[in-house]
Amino acid sequence: MAYTTSFLVKTVFGDKRVHGIRLTADAATQAVDTGLSYIDTVTLAPQSLSTAAIKVAINELAAGTASVGYVGISGCASGDEFILTVFGK
């Protein structure tokens, strides 16, 4: 199963591309394709979480395998909602 994702914003700050992505979890782990070719940093803003143990890995799949442009997320409960702000190229 896949997380429900929607892009809230796609913009550019200086030499960085920035994507704001709203996510709703339906499983504990998932890899999210950000649409960027490389991620420099990411922030997570909780909207409605039943757990505080969410782990985020940049340029990796949820299993820890390197994959540029992806954010690996683990530790979610079904129904958790949050926003990722992703900076990269």
C-alpha positions, 0 to 999 in steps of 0.5 A: 500500500502507498501513503496518500500524498499531495504536493502543496507547493513546488517552488525555488528558493535561491539555488534550491528547489522546495517541495511541500508534501502532505502525507497520510500514512496507511502503513508503518513504513513507506518510501516517498518520491519527492520529485527531486533528483537529490535531497539536501534536507527535510523537515516534518511538521505533524498535523495529526499523529498517534505516535512520536517515533517517526523516523525520516531518512533522506535519499533512502528507501524505507529499508535503508537502501540508498535512492536519491530523491526519496524520503524513507519514513518508518514508525508511523501508525495508519492515519498519521498525517504530516507535512514534509518540506523538502529542499534539494536539487 
